[in-house]
């Protein structure tokens, strides 16, 4: 363990250096965000080419499991070893996994390679947000969160189109090969300039036992949420066993947090009211956004009878609303003292829009539904920069990586949970029509009699989304609104390790 003092850069970063860092880490974020969307439209082609359609879901699940499980680990390690080292490790592991995916000769190898890819992808988002927090003071940080929204909106819209084009006209392996030039460019853009980052590391001891327990608990929970109601019934021995194992691992993890000399997740961070309540709020809203992004196209196809391409176009108002509102709210935070008012109004607007969709899921014209979805996107988008900046503003500089990793970890869990809830509602409703073995994949093709009955099912999907946003709004109301700090005076002074 290095006991020498950690010295920050001798000169503060100028605007050009900050801009280069931000562009580089946004490109690194694009790697992870694009990879989650570009694969979806290529899955049928991959299954046919590799001769295994039954295990296609694991191509997505393997990445989700590993990426979610290691997110807080990257945050902790970046607080110990520095952001530059861990970001370059994440890019390198992601690129190595991409090569393995592109060269995979079988579905089993591809699934393992996707898991390896997730080990790198899990660090890209949280590290990028942490690095922005290192170089930009909280009072100005909101505007940069809008750029993150641009990255996700671009990947959400462009990823499926690009994946489908590669799979149909070229070869599906290109969806993985494309990561290499993007990763190399991100590496070159950030490698040298990240050496000038302010350093806030202290002497830390990595709690390996706590990390293993958390990864095990997360993996068991995500497997249960992914398989429950689709591959196995919710009350089957496998699902119940996975939930019981997850609960046991979480209990052991809590005991470890209470007894370890330096636990994997520091108690001062977990017990911080802004961190805890803000993370709960963004987890509810982010989970709802992911759930709607997956199931609204299914609603368009099954209930309204749109084609796959038409349903993708009809989803654009929600994505565009999220992007515009996130960017606007981030920029407005610089000038507003009571910055919580924006997402409070926004979430109220989104809840009202979802309530209208729940009241008449089959009676509203398509234009009205698209308008309501745009309102939902605007409402959700206002929250993301506010909660991210608030959480980072509430912790000490040497805790930024850990706090940001924790927030993104629970955001991912919120997404997995809401997808499972929506899937249980849709599949449960379809099973009542005499199709107990229906799956999401087969349901999308049943546009006839299924559509009429599933209109009522999606009523409950929209109602569940409104309730989840309401929980997020309550958490936001309870979150303390602290003044945002200005430029950090310690950015150019030595910081001794403790």
N, C-alpha and C positions, 0 to 999 in steps of 0.2 A: 504493500500500500504506500503510495507516495505521500510523504509528510511535508514536502516543500510547499511554500506558499504558492497559491495560484494567482498569477498576475494577469490583470485585464489588459487590453490593448492600450498602448501609450497615447494614441490619438482617437478621438471619437469617430465613428463612421460618418462619412459625408453622404450626401443624397445619392450620388452615383453608386457608391458601394451598397447602400441600402436597396436601391433599385435592382442592382445585379443579384443580390441575395434573394430578394423577393421573387424575381423572375425565375431564378434557378430552382427555388423550392416549390414554386407553383408548377413548374414542369415536372418535378419529382412527384408532387401530388397528383398530377394528371396521369402518371403511370398507374398509380393504384386505383384512381377513380375510373379511368377508361377500361381497365382490365375487368372490372366488375360488370360493365355493361356490354362490352364488345363481344364477350363470350356467348351471351344469351342467344342471339340470333344464329350463331354458328353451331349450336349444340346438335340439332338434328343431323347436319352434315357430318359432324365429328362422330356421332353414334353409328351412322351408316358406314363411314370409312373404316372405323376400327371394329365394326361388327359387334357392337355391344350397346344397345339402347337402354337396357334395364338399369344400368348403373350411371346413366347420364347425370342424374341429380348430384352425384358425388363430385362431379367436376366443379360445381358451385359450392357444395357443402364443405369440401376439403379446404378450399381457400378461406371460406368464412370462419371455419373452426380455428385454423392456425393464426389468421390475421387478427381475430378478436382476442384470442388468448394471449398473444405476445404484446399487444398494444401498451398496457401499463408497464411491461418489462422494459420496453424501449424508453419510456419516459424516465423510469428510475435509473437506467444505465446512462442516459444522457446527462442526468444530474451528477453522475459519478465521473464519467469519462469525457464528457463534452458533447455538444450537439454535432459538430462536424464529423467526429469519428463514427457516431452511431448512424447518422444520415448516410454516410458513404457505405457503411456496412449494410444498411437496409437496401440501398440501390444495388449494391453488388449481389446480395442474396436474391433480390427480385429478378435481376438479369439472369443469374444462374438458373433460377427456377423457370424463367421464360425459355431459355435454351432447351432445358429438359422437356418442357411441354411441347415445344415445336418438333422435337425429335422423337417424341413418344411413339413406340411401335404398337402399343396396346392400351386399352382403357385403364388397366391397373397401373401402368407406368405413368399415364397422364394424370391420374388421380393423385399419386404420390408426388409428382412434379408440381401439381397445383398446390398441394400442402406446403411444399418447399417455397413456392412463389409467395404464398401467404405469409410465411415467416419474414419475408422482406417487406411485403406490402403493408403489414400491420404497423410498421413504424413510420411510413411515409406521411400519413396525415397528421398524426400527433406531433411528430418532430417538426413538420413544416409550421404548424401553428405555434409551437414552442419557440422556434427560431424567430418568427415574426415578433413574438413577445420579447425576445432578447434585444432586437434592434429598433423596435418602435415603442414609444411610451404608451401607456394605456389610454391616455386621452386622445391619441391619434390612431389607435390600433383598430378601431371599428371600421375605418374606411378600407383597410387591407382585408378584413374579413369578407367584404363584398367581392374582392377578387377571388377568394376561395369559392364563393358562390358561383362565379363565372366558370371556374374549372369544373365544378360538379354539374352545372347546367349543360356545359358543352359536352361533357362525357355522357350525360343522360340522353341527349339528343343525337349526338354524332356517333356514339359507340355502337348502338344497334344497327345504324345504317352502314357503318364501316365494316362491322362484323359480317353482316349479311352479304355485302358486296364481295368481301374476300372469300367467303365460303362458297358463294354461287359462281363467281366468275374467275377466281384465281385458285387459292388453296387455303384451307382453314388454318394451317400452321402460320400464315402471315399475321394472324391476330396476336401471336406471341413474338414473332421475329421483329415486329414493329417496335417492341419495347426496347430493343438493343440500341438503335440510334437515339431514341428519346432518352434512355438511361445514360448513354455516353454523354449526350449534350448536357443533361442535368448535372452529371458528375463534373464535367469541365467547367460549367458555369459557377459551381459552388465550391469546388475543392480549394482553390486558393483564397477566395474572398472570405470563406467561412473561418479562416485562420484569424481574422480580425474581429470575430465575435467577442462581445463582452463575456467573461467567464466568471461564473458564480459557483463553481463546484466547491464542495467541502469534502473532507475526508468522510467516506461512507463505507459501510459494510453491507454487501449485498446479501439479503436474506434468501438464500437458495431454497430452504425448506418452505418458506412462505410463498415463493414464486411457484414452486412445484404444486403446492396445494391449490393455489388460485387457478393455475392452468388446468389441473385435473377437474376442479369443480366447474369451471367454465365449459370445458370440453363435454363433460357429461350432460350439463344443462342444455347446451346447443344441440347435441345429438338427440336429446329427448324432444326439444322443440321442433327440430327438423323432421324427425321421423313420426312424431305423434300425429295421429289422424290421417296420415298419408300412407306410409309404408306399414305401420302397425297401429292397431287401435290404441286410444289413449290409456285404457286400463289394462293393456296387455302386460305380461310379466316383464318384457324388455323395457318398455317405457317407464313403468313404475320402478323397476330396478335402477334405471339411469337417474330418475329423479331422486330416489333415495340415496344413491351414491353421491349425487351432486350436493344434496343437503348435508350429508356426512362430511364431505370435503370442505364445504363452506363453514360448517361448525368448527372443524379443526383449524381452518384458516383464521377464524375469529379468535380462537384460543391462542393461536400463534401471534396474532396482532397484539393481544393483551399481555403476552409474556416475553416476547423477543426483545432483546436489548435495542435493536434497531430494526423494526418490522419492515416488511416489503412495502407496505403502504403506511406512511407515518400517520399516527393518530391525529396530530395537529391539523393535517390536511383533511383527513376524513371527517373530523369533527367541526371543521370550519363551516359555519352556517351558510356562507355564500357558496362555498364549493359544493356542499352537500345538497342544498335546496336548488341551486342553479343547475347542477348536474341532473337532478330529478326532473326539473322542468324541461330541459333540452332533450332528455331521454324520451319523455312522453311525446314531445312534438316531432322529434326526428323519427321515432318509431312509427308515428302516424304517417309521416311523409313517405317513408319507405313502403309501408303497407299499402297506401293509396297508389303509389307508383306501380306496384305489382298488380293490384287487383282492379283498379279502374279500367285498364285496357281490357281485362277479362269481362268487366261489366259492359263496356262498349260492344264487344264482340258477341257475347252470349245474350245479353238483354236487348241491346239496341240494334244488333245485326250489322255492325260495321265490319269492314275487312281489317286485317292486321295492320296494313299501312294506314288506313283511315283512323284506326284507334290510336296509333302513334301520333298522328297529326293532332287529334283531338285532345291529347294529353299535354300538348305544348303550352296552353294557357296556364296550367298549374305550374309547370317548370319555369315558364317565363315570369310568372308572378312571384315565385320564390326568389328567382335571381334578381329581379328589379327591386323587390322589397328589401332583400338582404343588403344589396349595395347601397340603397338609399338610407336604410337604418344605420348602417355602419358609418356612412359619412355624416349623418345627422348627430351621432353621438358626440362628435367633436364640439358641437355648439349647444348641446342640451344638458342642463343640470339634472333634470328628472328624466333620464333616458329610458326608464322602465315604462313610461306611458305609451311609447310607440308599440311595443309588443303586447301590452295590455289591450289596447284598442284593436290591434291586428288580430290577436287570438279571438277576441269577441266577434270580430267580423267573420273569421273562419268558422267558428262554432255555429253562427247563424246560417252561413251558407251550407254547411253540412246538415244542419237540421232541416233546411228546405229540401235538400236532396233526399233525406230520409223520409220526409213526408210524402214525396211524390216521385219515387225512383223510376216509374215508367210513364208518367204523364207529362213530364217536362220536355220541351223540344231540345234538340241537340245544342242549339245556340245558347239556350238558358243554362244547360248543364255545363257547357264550356265556360260561360261567364261565372257561374258559381265556383267552378274549379279554380278559375283565376283568382277569385276572392280568397279561396282557401290557401292557395300558394302565396298570395300577398301576406296573409295573416301569419302563416308559419315562417315566412322569410324574415319578418321583422324580429323574430326571437333569436335567431342563431348568432348574429354578431354581438348582441347584448349579453347573452349568457356566457359566451366564450370570453369576451373582454372582462366581464364582471368576475368570473372565476379566476382568471389570471391576475387581475388587479388585487385580489384578496389574499394572495400568498406572497411569500418572500421570493426574491429572484432565484435562489438556489432550489426552490421547490416548484418552479415553473414546469419542468419536464414531468414530474410526478403528477401534479395537479391536472395538466393537460392530458396526460395519458389516462388517468382515471376517468376524466370526463368523456373522452372518446371511447373508452372501454364500455362504459355504461350506456352510451349512445348506441353502440353496436348491439348490446344486449337488448336495448329497447326496440331496435329494429327487428331483431329475431323474434322477440316476444309478440310484437304486434302482427308480424306476418303469420305467426302461428295462430293468433287469435282470429284474424280475418280468415285464414284457411279453415279453421274449425267451424266458423259460421257458414262459410260457403259450402264446404263439403258436407257438413251436417245437414244443411238445408237441401242439398241435392240428394242425399241418402234417403230423405223422407219420401222421395218420389220413386222409390223402388230400385235405386242404384247404389247399394251400400258399398260397392267397390270403386266408385268413381274417383278419379284423381284430377288434379288441376290440369294435367296435360290432356286428358281425354275430354274434360269438361269444356275446354276452349273450342272443341270441334262440334259440340252438340248445340247447334243454333236453333233447332226446331222447337220441340215441346219444352226443352229445358229452359229456354229463354223466358217463356211466359211465367213459369213458376219461380225462377230465380230472381225476378224483379223484387218480390217480397223479401227474398234472402238478402239482397244488397241493401234493402232498407235498414237491416240490422247492422250491416257493415258500416254504413255511413253514420248510424247512431253510435256505434262503438267508437268510431273515429272522433266524433264530436265529444263523447265522454272523456276520451283520452286527452284531447286538447283542453278540456275543462280542468282536468287534473293538472296539466301543465300550467294553466293560467293561475290556479290556486297556488301552486308552488312559486310561480313568479311573484305573486302578490306577497308571499311570505319572505321572499329573498330580500335581504338588506340592500339598499341602494347606496353604496359608498361612493364618495367623490373619486373620480378617476385621477390617478397620479399623472403629473407632468413628466418631463424628461428626467430620467433617472440620473442623479448626480454622481452615482458611483460607477457610471459606465466607463470612466477614464481614470479611475484610481485603483491601486492594487487592493486585492481582497485576500487576506490571509486565510489559509485553510484552518479550520478549527479542529 
